[in-house]
Amino acid sequence: MIDSAPKPSTRPVITFLIVSVGLFMVTLDNLVVSTALPVIRVDLHAPLESLEWMVNAYTLSYAVFLLTGAALGDRFGRRRMFALGVVVFALASAGAALAPSADALVIARAIQGLGAALVTPLSLTLLSEAVPEGKRGLAIGAWSGVSGLGVAMGPVIGGAITEGISWQWIFWVNVPIGVVIAPLAAWKLIESYGPDRGLDPRGLVLAIVALFPLTFGIVRSSALGWSSATVLVSIAFGLVMLIFFLLHEGRAKEPMLPLRFFRSRSFSATNAVSFVMFFGIFGSIFFLSQFFITVQGLSPLEAGIRILPWTAMPIFIAPIAGLLSDRIGARPLMVAGLALQALAVAWIAKVSAVDTPYGELIPAFLAGGAGMALVFAPSANAVLSAVRPVEAGKASGATNAIRELGGVAGVAVLASVFAAAGGYASPQDFVDGLREALPVGAAVLLVGALIALLIPRQGAPGTTGAPRTAAPPQEASVASGS
């Protein structure tokens, strides 16, 4: 029998190429749909609520299953579950491309999120095992760069494909990638299992039962109003089930979210900051891409390129922020980052008009992108310093899930404010809604800057001083923004 496993000298390169292509595919879909939303809205006759769910279904499913994706790999095999995640993502992408209605597209997006939740954490675990310890930092830095590039290029690639071909092809392109990557992963990657083989199926079910109605109620508020019985009952039921989830996790032998993590001020404050940042940023970007198309009449590609100064900044600044966080600690960088983002969103709200010149928006986009970068890497340091190295996997999974849920809530709440003040009836109507919604995002980001002040200073009580090299895979998972 011929051994198909790569030789030791080539294994890191082959592993990096396979997992990076899979990672780029799933991180691209975070924002690839953003510049296509106006076209999808017209083509599928989708109301604002459906547009929200096209974004939220992916991030909600992704957030919930991130908590258990790594555990599935530990128990059933990381290579096997990574390949399965790629297959699920590719099949769901085909379903999204063939979707005959807005509801069908939302369902396909939710299944995409499930596949992405398997690919993202396991891609990093597989890479860290394949790379020698002395070169692991470089490999993980490159992995983070691929993740950041996927997020940054999402609006541009989505706009180019929507304009050049059709919106369906933003999903079709994933299918041939999946057809190639899944068998390559099964052939070339080496199977491995984790030391913790337990699962928390009851916790997963409770998380879904809690988070879905909670998000559903918030999203429906834009159409029905916050006083609607449907909205109030959904949110109340979600909160009750969330309490049951937390009670279960407190008693579970192998919980998917160990509640003792939150006894650390550093862990709790950093996760609150992550939730708030994604709340303000995802909610804002949801409307900014539509502003250029709906209000200023630009093409999807032109809109994606105009947003690029914001989304691409973390690629250049995040590595610098990571180095600085080692020297001065996470707190000053995260405070400055949230403040910059709040200033950026507030500035956009102030200058937004039907005929706003693009030049007036560029400083805000640069400031917002730099602010995001100042939070990503330092937040990784703060989270990992709050837990033992062997617990870094669950800690990073929790942080990823919390920040994705912040994005879901941000899109829903800002859309509710937008719908109350404006709409899609005319360019001016859209601007009216935008000028009311964005200040809410700015205010939440400013609150995040205040929360960041609660993070302990470097070397202060409440930090462990654990070296960042103790668990590099999980650090990159938190810092990449994927």
Secondary structure, DSSP 8 states (H G I E B T S, - for coil): ----S--TTTHHHHHHHHHHHHHHHHHHTTTTTGGGHHHHHHHTT--HHHHHHHHHHHHHHHHHHHHHHHHHHHHH-HHHHHHHHHHHHHHHHHHHHT-SSHHHHHHHHHHHHHHHHHHHHHHHHHHHHHS-GGGHHHHHHHHHHHHHHHHHHHHHHHHHHHHHT-TTHHHHTHHHHHHHHHHHHHHHS-----S-----HHHHHHHHHHHHHHHHHHHHHHHH-TT-HHHHHHHHHHHHHHHHHHHHHHH-SS-SS-GGGGGSHHHHHHHHHHHHHHHHHHHHHHHHHHIIIIIT---HHHHHHHHHHHHHHHHHHHHHHHHHHHHH-HHHHHHHHHHHHHHHHHHHHHH--TT--GGGTHHHHHHHHHHHHHHHHHHHHHHHTTS-GGGHHHHHHHHHHHHHHHHHHHHHHHHHHHHHH--SSSHHHHHHHHHHHHHHHHHHHHHHHHHHTTS--TTSTT-----GGGSHHHHHHHHS--
